[in-house]
Amino acid sequence: MLSSELPCGPPPVLPDVRIQLKEYIQCPERLPIHDFKKSQRFWPRSPNINSLFYCELSPPATTLKVSRDPNTGEILEFEEVDNFFEISKNMVNKTSSQSFDNNTKVNIHKTKNDIINFEKNFLTIPPGFMGGLEFADDGCTLLGDEIKSSPSKNKKKNFKENQHKLSDQDSQVISLKTLLYQDEDVLQLLEAPKQKVVALDEIKSQITPTVFEDPDEDVVLPKETPLPVLQISKTVTKKSFGKADWAEEIDVSLPVEDFEKKIPNPAFTWQFELDNFQKQAILKLEEHQNVIVAAHTSAGKTVIAEYAIAMSFKQHTRAIYTSPIKALSNQKYRDFKNVFEDQYKLGTVGLITGDVQLNQKAGCLIMTTEILRAMLYKKNEVIHDLEYVIFDEVHYINDKERGYVWEEVVILLPSHVNIVMLSATVPNTLEFANWVGRTKERKMYVISTPKRPIPLRHHLYTGLDDESKKDCFMIREAEGPFLIKGYSEAVASNKAIKERKSKIKGSRGGGRGGQTFRPGGKGIFVMTEKDRRKMFTTLISFLHEKEYLPTVLFTLSRNRCDKNAQMLLECVNYLTSPVEKIEIQKFFKKNISRLKGEDQNLPQVLFLEKLLMHGIGVHHSGILPILKEIVELLFHEQKVKILFATETFAMGVNMPARTVVFDSVVKFDGQGTRVLVPAEYIQMAGRAGRRGKDKTGEVIIMCKGDVPLDSTLKIMMFEKPMKLESQFRTTYSMILKNLKRSSEADLSVETMMTRSFKEFFEQTKHAKYRADLAKLSSEYEAEKAKHGVKKPGEEVLEQFYVYADRIIKNRSLFWKNIIKQPKIMRLLVPGQIILISQGIHMRKLGFIIRVEKTYFLTLVLHNQQDNGFDNREDHYYQMLELLNPQLRFVSDFREGYVMLKIFPEHIISITRHYFKKLDTITIFRDWDQKQNPRFRDAPVGPTMRDALRELSTLSALFDYIRDCINVREIINNTVEVYSILSELQSYERALASSGVHNIPNRCELFEDVYKLKRKEELLENLKYKLSTESMSLYPDFQKKLLVLKELKYIDCYNTVEMKGKIAIIMSSNELMVTELMFQNILKDLSPAEIAALLSSLVFQAKTNIEPKVDCLEEGKNMIIDVYKKIRTLERDFDVAQEDIEELNFGLIEVVYKWALGEKFAEIMKVTDVQEGIIVRCIQQLCELLRYVKEAANCLGDSTVGSKMDDAINAIKRDIVFAASLYTTDT
């Protein structure tokens, strides 16, 4: 009724004055005076960014000092004194500089003795000193110990005596105001090029005692104290170069003098001058040293590889060049063949990949790292005369799937082989080099480039149409800082364009395209496909006008690459001239002619031909390999102006561009979307800038929606790329090969793990562990001898130590496992009383004040007598608490307390008590306030006092059995918790029946027992750290050994059985293939069915089309059964799931039809998988079939071997196995 009568509702209810008064009197801690942040003298200021643009004026060089008569106070004279470094004087003396009238004029006198030697006196005589020291030109090296005499002190001038000169000689009078203005800009003194250089004798002859004739002289020097001269040209900030036990970093800034004299007969020469880092690397190669070169993109790392290969040719030995991907291997084969075979006739070059073997006896062999690993395990004859191994793209060691292969190869390489590693810049190159050096017991030399040869300029592009086409804003130039101005302009431009477009579309009433509106008719701009097309065409036009072509446009999705290229095909036709179109078409037709007629008319082939004619290319894993190579070659010849590519284009393939454009800085990594990490951004951006052609490389980020956050951009551009990290793991194949102990391996599995990069940092500590072990052993023996014969009860206490140690560890595990259970979380809340044991606070009650993420902030009483305890580790006091189960804390009622961080392992039990009436927030504020030194001695607040009183009373009356909750009855007993609890209870029973509590002087006796037992424990811990069992990979190794034994690959003595020998042959999926062979599943299948079903082991992409081949269902089910059996066994033995390879039957229909002889165009109709991925899958399948054939021949199964031959011949045909353009004449 009231609300209906009052139009604005009922009036507000004022707070009760009595309640406010009660809170004011009873809770003084809530008063503002206790808020120390507002009680300080100066209140916090809001930041003022504009203040950073202001610079304080420099103080004048001199000032006037008045001399007075001490009796009358009359002014006698004015003395001009130095005002140099007045600011620093004020800071020390707490005085302010003397003020004076700016209009006062004084006469400045100089004599010949006051003349400053500009060449010798600077930086030698400190202000106020009589002499100084002589330094070399670097400003650091002391030339001698002789004291150098300073110019004589200026004589004081009487102001009255010279007063007539002030009126007669106006030209000799200088205004102090003028001097002040001259001193405002100190930088004027450093502008050496503007000063006239005059000989010292000439200066002396020109200067008279009446000094300056021109009051506007550029430089006015203070008397007695010359300003220091910064020798900028001679001062160089030197980087500290690291050095480790087995690695050393070379200073590439030092010039290499007499390079030609040091290498009078070089193995190879170039037509251009080498960079300093290249010369340093070549010198180390000539010394037969191992080197790792970490250089920026396009810096010229290949020069070092070429020289190493040339040295092997010169010495008639062999060099192996390894690369992470087959495409890079093919490209390097063409490059090296052209250089060493065709041009210089130095030697032959060969190529060995999974499906191509060319000139396998050549002096330089190019291969993938997996091929080299297989050769090392088999001790191939190629290794016998091997002198150099060049590892390209070593940062690939971070690859989770294949990175471990690099480590295996480094470990397996013979020590006499010289190692040359080429890598992108990474933060921990020295650490990695130290590992390689320690593994091979040869020093590694690290050579890094300090900066890119072609600096990059990073931009944000917001243009959306012709009106905003030039909206490209620089946000970083070269190695400079982040440009806030450019970023702000990009944000403003982006906002203005959106508002303009929203208004235009809003005036049209929305229409099609998904236009959205806020209430009131104001539209929100949403970018449609039409807008995207317009933005891309605008960007291409901008790049064309600015001469920023050719450009790599990174689009982090294969589908988007194709769609974007298709979109531009319809509206961009000006990138190539008619002559270029003819050349492109001729080149394309020539290389595509090696395909069959029907393959030449594949949709992807025809589509790419149209794109290339327009100067547009596409490059990703879904493109057919031969088409990718055509694109690469045309891009290298600058016929392709715009290349849409995924990040794989940046991995190793040497194809620099004028500009790099990012379609987006967000990518999908298989699990979710995320921003590019610095390593990915740097790798792709590094493709911008062609050495010898461009002065700068342009990097442009498109802002299709919102402008990326400045924090995101700073992380990508400024954070260090990812460190080299070990991906080493124990595979079944590696275990079996090393267990076989025949000619295939000389190392045990344990040795391989010990030498891995993963264990490197722990292994480097072994020397310290051994020293600590020797020291502790001698201390233990001395302590044991000193202790002498055991006293009565000590044997029981030694057994108590064992029981108590297990109880403490299991109690900790128990609470860590149950702490997250809902029932326990509901109990452990602010206000709850718990029983704890932490350090000297044994079996005390704690009052939970706050619940943090990993601990509980708990209020605990603290008596004065607690300070008498020794400062020992928690472990000792936890044992002492178990030794005295009747221990009870009694408060001395002095309001002593501490606030402890209680972790789960410190909790003994949860009590039935809960202080619900006490405000924990107020208690926390009271404690937090006392952390401020200003309030440290203040009395506790009433709420805190009540809490301490309640806790003291409860402690005095506490009974463990009556007052504690039996949490073991309310928790959810999982298998792990049940196991821990069972072991805990068994040790508790053992301790209770041990009779330790019947020993009268047990606490005194336990002191000595604890010292000895603790030392024994530390000794065992050190021995464990020095053993192979301490390695992080050892548990996984033992689990896989159990799997191999269960499957009969090895016997109980770890001897490799026949199944194990077959598994060794396989390069991957060794268990699956071996089980299929030994269960005769492949024997009853046709070659086409075998090929189709085994494709499930190599196909990794996704497909939305379910294959339908009825004749393969039975074989598919049998493979699934074998797979489930192996996976169940691995789960039973707790093998890491990351090593498990999943089955994927998404391509069995395609492979089956291809093996039956159908055309490629026909099989593309039954799948949505792109052509390039299909080709890659079939090529990998062919390699797997070859291994199966080898295994069948090893078993003597000619039937399966024959079927493998038929299957290989059925799939190895036409476009899938078209020869690489890099390995044939194009």
C-alpha angles and dihedrals in degrees: 000000000000094000091052092054095046111065093202097041128251119327119262117271112239118224118261109265091211092057091048091049091048092052090046093054101036100038107043090159088075093061116111092241089074092058096097091187089069095035098067122104096249119042120221113275127218110245116262110202092187090065088072090069092059123088125196115243115252115248119251117268095239140021137190125259120198122221114204136188105258091218103043102019090231117155108251103175147340118239122198110221134181117270093188116144089002091154093060090046091054091052090055101037096036090227132125124235118264116261125223141179111277091213095056113111125207135182116243115206128196131181131198089263089061093060112123117223099227093193102048114015101062116098091008106080116048117218111279095013125118095220145004147197132273116242133188123246092272089065092231109069114087110223099192147344097240116121112237116219117239127223114276119271116266114257117244113254121217110232094211094048092055097038093105090057090059090061099038102044108048091161089061094051120100125198115232088215089058090049090050092053091047091053095049094085111048090180088074087071091058097053094103097166090062094054121088113239110226129178116256094240091052090052092051093050093051099048119087129188090259088065124194120035095180116062090197095061111151098228125038113184122201119242120263096356116073119203114251117254117225108219093207095168091055098041113089124179103227122210115226110242118215128234129190136177094272103015138056131189117226120221103235092185090074111092117244103235122203092005092162092048093050090052105032093164107035120191091227138009135197135212092239136061112267122237119245095254090051091053091048091051093047091051090055091048089053088053088053092243129149114250138187116200115199105186138159121259113286091011092124107260091153090071090069091049091050092051093050090051091047090051091054090051090049092051093041093241131118134266126196121204114199127194132181097235135041093231091060090046090055092048094049090048090058093045096047093042089054092049104039102029107029104030109028102017091219099139148315128289126211136188128214120180134144095281104016130063115177123173096341092185094057122130091239117042123190117202145142119271091249091059091052091049091053090050092051093050091049093042090232116202088244088074094058097079096026114137106162133034115187115199110199122197093013090175084077084085085088090067107116095211102042108013094098090065091070091054093049091051093050090050094047098045115107113253094240092063114101114230124215115183125190119194145158115256111287130173098238103044091130092054092050091047089050090056092050091047093049092046093051094032090231127111118256121212117213118212118183134176114236095213144357117282088224112041118224129229116204121210141179115221118204100162115133105166143004091286093057098030094119095049095122114137126194114228099173135016121203109307093339130121128279108281107229091186093059092046092050091050090051091051091048092047092049091050093047093050092049092050092048093049092045091053092049093050092040091056088056092057096249100283120177124339100070098278111181128203135202120223109284096041099278108141128219114222113240117184111236130192088265090055091048091052090050092048093051094047090048091050093048090050090050092050091048093051093046091047090239093142139150094056134181108213107199112211111178095215130065093217093050090050091057094042094048092049091048089049093054093044089071098051111024117073105140103078097089130044122228090257091052091049090056092048092049093048092048092050092046094049092047094055097038091052090081088071125084118267095255091047091053088062097052112135092242092051094050092044093051092047090058091047094050091050087059092048093255125124138184125210125181141114092274093064118093110261094240091051091049090054091050089052092048093050093047091047089051088054089049092242090121108068100178120034120187106204143162122231092272087078089067094053106098102311106125101226111131121187137197092243139017119206125192114212086195138348092219122087139179110238099188095272103050145320120292140161119267113270117234093257092055094045093047092047093053097037088050090071089074117097126043114225112238092015109055131048091202138013118229122221116189127186114201115223100207094160121004124351110262114256114269089234090057092050093047092052092051095046105035109028117094116259120254116294121243105266130183118253093179116148138164110254124191090244094053092047093051094045092053094042092053090068093194128118090303098072140018098185132077121230090249091054091049090053092046092053095045122112088241092064096035098098093048092047091054088062093058094090089057091044091053091049091048090048093053092047094046092046092055091046091050093050091048092049091048093050091047091050091055122179117013116258123229110282096021093104089055090048090051089055089045089056090057093048094044092048091054092045092052093048095045093045089053092049090046095055093042090056098046100037092091096048111116095237092053093043090055090055099044098069133125109291096033119126116223135180111238142177118201122151112308090353096090120177093346128152115246129200111216109227102170136008113221129184097268105010145028120244100224134187112225129179117245125198126203090244090061088075089068093070119105117250098252135150122280091247092067095050092045088056091046088054090054090046089057107039091167091058109136128185116225118190121230088212094234092127091248114158144154132206110228134191101232115199123194092263090061095058117100098174146331116249129217091242125102125176098214096160094059118087106230092191091059091046091052091050090050091052094042090051091054090057085074108087089224092065099029094110096040116119117260118263122255093254092052090046091053090050092051091047092050092046092049092050093047092048091054093052099035119134117186098211096043101039104038127084115232096233091181089073097050102043127094106253108221119183091261095046091047091052092049092046093049092052091045093052093047092054091045090055091047091051092048092053095042093087093229092133090061093064105102099207096033096134093056093045092047091063093071094036091053093050093053096042092046091052089049089052092049090049091052090047091053091048089051092051089053093050129085090244090072094064115112092232096048097088091051090048091053092048092052090048088058090051091051091049092049091051091046095244090127132016130234090279092053091251111153113247127204093273089053092051090053091048090054090063093061120088093204140359088033096162096046096048093043092051091048090053097046092047090052092233093138095047096074096044128092119244091254091050091048091051093047095048095044089053086076088072096055106030111097106163127097128252133184095204118087110220116234116205112143095191090060097052096089093048090044091055092049091052090048090052092053090046092051092048092054094043092049090052091049091050090050090055093040096241113179110270093217089073093056114105114211126224117244119188094177095115104037094106092050093048092044092054092043091052089051089058103258120154121263092240089057097050090051089066093066098053143045093213113116122252097247093053091050091052091048091050094050091047091053089046090054089054091050091050090054090055091048089051091052091049092049091052089049089054092045092241101145093174095062091039091055092048090052089054091051092047092050092050091047095056100032100085149096123355095353091067100029110152117259116256088225092061096046134052110272 
